[in-house]
Amino acid sequence: MTNKRPNTLRGRIEDSLGSWAYIVGRFRWPFAIGILCLTVFLCTFIPSMEIKMASEDFLFENDPVRATYDRFKEDFGQDQIAMLTIEPPEVFDIAFLEKLRAFHEDLENDVPYLEDITSLVNVRSVYGQQDELIVEDLLDEMPTNDIELEALRRRVMSTPSYVSSGVISEDGRATTVLIEVATYSSKGLEPVDSIDLSGFGDDADIEDGSGQSAGKRAFLTGDENTHLIETIHEVIDRYDAPDFQILAAGGTMMAYELTTEMSRDVPRFFGGGLLVMVIVLFVLFRRTSPVFLCILVVVPATLSTFGLASLLGIPFSTASQLIPSFLLAVGVGYTVHLLTIFLRALSEHRDRLASLEFALRHSGPPILMTALTTATGVLSFLAAEMKPIVEMGLLGALGVLVTLIFSMVFLPALLAIVPLKAERAHETPRIDALLGSLAANSARHPWTMISGCALLAISAIFSMTLLRVSSNPNSWFPDGHPYRVATDYIADHFGGTSTFEILVDSGRENGLHEPEMMNRIDSLDSIVDDLRASGAQLTHTMSVVEIAKETHQALNANDPAFYAIPQERKLLAQEFLLFENGGSDDLEKVVDSQFSKTHYTIRSSWQDGVDFRRFLDEAEPVFRDAFGTSAEVIVTGMTAVMSRTVSATTESMLRSYALALALITPLMIVLIGSLRAGLVSMVPNLVPILLTLGMMGLTDIPIDMFTLLAGCIAIGLAVDDSIHFIASFRRYLAMGHDPVRAVEETMQSTGRALLFTSIVLTSGFLVLMLSEMLNLRQVGALTAFAITSAFLLDVTVTPALLVLTHRQRSGPVTDATS
């Protein structure tokens, strides 16, 4: 056995790892077989892993904006719909209308989790006939000739609610089928929480037989939404034709498209990352056996991570698409460092177990340190305000732990089993000498390097003033993507797919029977007109007022002059009752059962969440002033949720970056065992973050839910090189070398591993550029840029800082941590 180190923290860790080498060597087969069996067991849970891609899942359930939106859905159902748009040669054509009816009926019969479906086929038709109110489906009787078709055209184009609801375009040349998704899941109840939602809506808790709450009804799950959308596409495929081209968009479609792109990208990232890893590792080791060992460790570790996450109930969310590339890069880093030292020890004529002990003593402590700092970097996402980022942090930290176990248990067991030849002389490339020369030159001219680094940091800080925040999932899709094409088409012809919901609570039963309250709701139309005139991209509005006006007109001989709100309370209540008795459920969609609450819908073309946030800040007080003290007014809906993610993104970035620095800096000091060395190690890891943010400002890449991840991921990964470099430097310094010589020896012994692990890390994230999604390409490029910058600074600025901070020291150095 190698001689024991002094009784310091690092010495005790090295001794423990040295003893571990002989334990794992002795029981190599049980360890190897046990790890493989555990991997197979955990992989069985991967198919059942929950996938969450819905836009509302960007926020936590107890976020006030999300909580209000959830209560809105409990009261009035989903505001997220699927819009299936059709532009035939002629809408008002008998053959087209017959095909539209068949399409409508097939959707109605085949699509699961369907709450309602509306099109020209069944949109409400309200009219009076001999003092009787008739409420029926528009195409209860199909036109049979040109005269009836023209009458239908005039009726449709003169009914405001048909255009505002989106069943017909303003020019009458296109129509849509609107699919309302079920609000609740068929999979049972959720645990009751204690969210206070200020009295909006009836309690959605379900009582058991004893009168106690058994839980809350669970909202529609991601799997159910996927099943629904896939069935819609199956029906679309049966009807899509040159004269019946169907475009599908809407909020519920976005969640499906994100999930679909993810299902394509994740295997692509994993496969591309593996290919890059194999190429880089073969270049590093010049033979296949070490490459095979790395793959045999990293791939099962990644798969086991997702199986364990599924077992623990951690879902796969939007941001989790980065995890496969992240874990591949992390795993390769651990295995490369251990394998490099193991093969070098073999070349020095040590036997297998002695080489394993040497490798674990030499590389084991830095690997443990890097695992701790990397896990800390991703755990800093726990401070984020956005749910997918927190879930990604949990999944990433879990993956680092699993990868560490595989690297420190499974890989040593394999090294004890698989016969490997010692490193041959020609496998020590000239790049070692080149890196050593580069680091030594930096060490001999420290102030030049530090001055250059300072100038870069100052330039980056100035560039950061150009940064902007964004929340625009629609922009993630490429220009030619079917979903984006459909969204742009609907924005141009139907006023867009985004909606604001103004929730109005009169606070009293039958408050909506009061003409004054209805007049105030009606006055919102003029407010919207003023906002539109001032530049707001608002298009149509929908509310209970339309039903009141249509009913009043119908009961007055269908005279357009009576398209108004009755100004007598009793008359208004009677007309609402007549409408309800007519058989339509449209009133139930906009008012509650007590006629105390309603919602006013404003449609808008798609905008960035920043613009929505700005609009809400200006408009919400105006909407509230329209009601004074007569009603409580809250703006909600999916668009309000998306606008909330703007501030949540900024808060998440500040909190996560601050927490990462606050946790990693003292960790580096403690783990390295030196205050000075620990602080020095952070310089080349902070400047890349500044450079990355500055690059974002210069290239107009916004800070959003994805790009904010690049910084914390880069911090967690970049410190790995610093730890290995400084740990090796202090080892050579303790052997009596002067700082410059210690830098040279460090780079020649570990420089190649640092270079190749940095190449693997960079390449692993550049694989994200294979995605069609702009957000993933951006985060891949930014993270790769940050890691590359960190490596370059590690081999230039870190040596300079180490020489300056250790210049006065002479003789052996011992660890400061005890």
Buried (B, 14 or more C-beta within 10 A) or exposed (E): EBEEBEEBBBBBBBBBBBEBBBEBBEEBEEBBEBBEEBBEEBBEBBEEBBBBBBBBBBBBBEBBBBBBBBBBBBBBBBBBBBBBBBBBEBBBBBEBBEBBBEBBEBBBEEBEBBBBBBBBBBBBBBBBEEEEBBBBBBBEEEBEEEEBBEEBBEEBBEBBBBBBBBBBBBEBEBBBBBBBBBBBBEEEBBEBEEBEBEEBBEEBBEEEEEEEBBBBBBBBBBBBBBBBBEBBBEBBEEBBEEEBEBBBBBBBBBBBBBBBBBEEBBEBBBEBBBEBBBBBBEEBBBBEBBBBBBBBBBBBBBBBBBBBBBBEEBBBBBBBBBBBBBBBBBBBBBBBBBBBBBBBBBBEEBEBBBBBBBBBBBBBBBBBBBBBBBBBBBBBBBBBBBBBBBBBBBBBBBBBBBBBBBBBBBBBBBBBBBEBEBBEEEBBEEEBBBBBEBBBBBBBBBEEBBEBBEEBBEBBBEBBEEBEBBBBBBBBBBEEBEBBBBBBBBBEBBBBBBBBBBBBBBEBEBBBBBBEBBEBBBEBBEBBEEBBEEEBBBBBBBBBBBBBBBBBBBBBEBEEEBBBBBEEBEBBBBBBEBBBEBEBEBBEBBBBEEBBBBBBBBBBBBBBBBBBBBBBEEBBEEBBEBBEEBBBBBBBBBBBBBBBBBBBBBBBBBBBBEBBBEBBBEBBBBBBBBBBBBBBBBBBBBBBBBBBBBBBBBEEBBBBBBBBBBBBBBBBBBBBBBBBBBBBBBBBBBEEBBBBBBBBBBBBBBBBBBBBBBBBBBBBBBBBEBBBBBBBBBBBBBBBBBBBBBBBBBBBBBBBBBBBBBEEEEEEBBBBBE
